[in-house]
Amino acid sequence: MVLVRVYGQNTELLIDRKAETANFLLLQKAGYAPRLYATFNNGLAYAYVPGEVLTSNMVKNPSIYPLVARMLAKLHNVECGPSMSKEPVIWRRTYHYLSLIPPTFTKCQLQKRFVECFPDGIDFLKQELQELQQNLSDIKTDVVFCHNDLLLGNIIHNDGKVTFIDYEYAAYNYQAYDIGNHFAEFAGVSEVDYSRYPNKEFQISWLNIYLSEYNQCKNAAGTVTFSEINDLYLEVNKFSLASHLHWAIWALVQAHHSAIDFDFIG
């Protein structure tokens, strides 16, 4: 079965479609993506991935979450060519999204909600982003090839295997960001419930599995130490803040430009 995906209205403002195709081909070559059959100006065609999309219950299932942890560790070890920037994408991309937020929303209800949430407007968001960048930039987490959008809907489970789909945001980024973003997605999208954010016990177990696979892919000797796990745990939960701010700014852009019937501001 072949899937044909047509790009949404104004998505080129947020997504580099040439980079998406390059990501697809890179991961296909590594054996982590379905076959890409064709690309065209406003979409692409690729092989269907059979299976179930993860739910908030499935993602914590003891038989499933280790598969996700190991798969992400493998993806984080994918080697890219010299043409791809090795700089963490999060700051550059988020500042770009910030520049796309309109001074005033054309829909009165959106403008009212924006002012309620952000009385100081875009300047407040810019200040928050600058402070967050300053506080996180000194953290010595690895910079690796990341998915950058590992929400539950982008993980397909089938017969003891998981496949990640949708690579339009993939790029080099902080290792801890990609994991923190995944954990933040446990809360859901349309019906958000932050009580579903994974607790420390779950995260420690998840990170232990992840690091074991990550080190094995790098041919690193020795067992994973608690110090390694705890360091990454602290990094992940700090970078999850960057994930929240990044997608909040993304949502404001979508609220103005997207034709999708979705309450991006809430």
Secondary structure, 3 states (H helix, E strand, C coil): CEEEEECCCCHHHCCCHHHHHHHHHHHHHHCCCCCEEEEECCEEEEECCCCEECCCCHHHCCCCHHHHHHHHHHHCCCCCCCCCCCCCHHHHHHHHHHHCCCCCCCCHHHHHHHHHHCCCHHHHHHHHHHHHHHHHCCCCCCEEEECCCCCHHHEEEECCEEEECCCCCCEEEEHHHHHHHHHHHHHCCCCCCHHHCCCHHHHHHHHHHHHHHHHHHCCCCCCCCHHHHHHHHHHHHHHHHHHHHHHHHHHHHHHHHCCCCCCCCC
